[in-house]
Each structure stands twice: as C-alpha cells, then as structure tokens.
C-alpha cells in the first residue's frame, strides 16, 4: 500500500469517527433540549449548577496532569522535566493528551457557563454535555496510541457537543431569546 493510499484510508477512518460523534452529539443535545422544560431557575442557581457539573470536566484535566507526572516519576529520562531532556514517547503522548484536554476543558467550561447564563433551565443540557465530555475524553485517551483514527471519535465526542452548544447559545443570543 502506498503512503497516499494509507493516508486516504486513515482520513476516511477519521472522518467516519468524527461523523459518528457528530451524529451522537446532535441527537443527545436534541433530546436534552426537548426534555428541558423545567421552570426557569434564578441566574445564581444556574451558574452554580454549571460550576458543580464542570467539576467532572476539570477531573479530566487533573487526571491528564497526574498522568504526565506519573510517567515522569517512573522514567529516568523524564524525571528531570521537559526543559532538561528530550521526552520519551510515553511522556510526549501524555503531554499531547494533556494539552488537548486543557484546550477542550477551557472551551467546555466557558460554553457551559455561557449556557447557564442564557438558558432558563440548563440542567439537562449541561448534564448531557458533561457526560459526553467525559466519554469523549476517555475514548480519546484510550485510542490515542492507535493514531488519528483511534482518537478521532473520542476527540469529536468531546469537541462537537461543545461546538454545537456554543452555536445554539449564539443563536439564542442573536435571536434575543437569552434568559
């Protein structure tokens, strides 16, 4: 198999994983919005709910940081830190997962807080988004060593729900329908 053929095969696998995650995100968000018919909550309560739920998002950041620390501690090559040596493959992989998790967590928490500010009752949607974030991070982490195709579904299951929720929130703000 040529390099181009292998590349195109991997692109198709990545696209398939991302499309499946996008579909799951759309369905899950649609169900959450359909079920969200509770009474309007006070703004402080909505923000408190988002912050409480986002502890489960931040756990993934903590786990990623802890994983890199663990990998460095048990590696003679890595224990001195990244500024003094070339990292092993395991630490490079851990750092890549950590970096992506940091990026995803910052985006997700920001969007969750914005949704809490603009939706009258965001509990069901925020719970759905946090669950999808956790599943996505787990699958991303487990699939990372298998390359782009192995991590695509997990990445997209983390990213797309946040992106779609952001777009929905922006639409509500632009339409003047924010709480």
Number of C-alpha atoms within 10 A of each C-alpha: 6 7 8 9 10 11 12 12 13 16 15 13 17 20 16 15 21 22 17 15 24 21 14 17 25 15 13 17 23 13 14 19 17 11 11 16 12 11 8 12 16 13 16 11 13 23 20 14 19 25 16 11 19 22 13 15 24 18 13 20 23 13 13 23 18 14 17 20 17 14 17 21 14 10 14 10 16 21 16 13 13 15 8 10 11 12 19 16 9 15 21 15 16 23 19 16 21 22 15 16 26 19 13 21 23 13 15 25 20 16 21 26 19 17 27 27 21 19 21 20 24 26 21 17 24 26 18 18 28 23 17 25 29 19 16 24 29 18 20 24 21 13 18 20 13 9 11 17 21 20 23 26 26 26 27 28 30 30 24 23 27 27 17 15 22 19 13 14 22 16 13 16 14 10 9 9 12 15 16
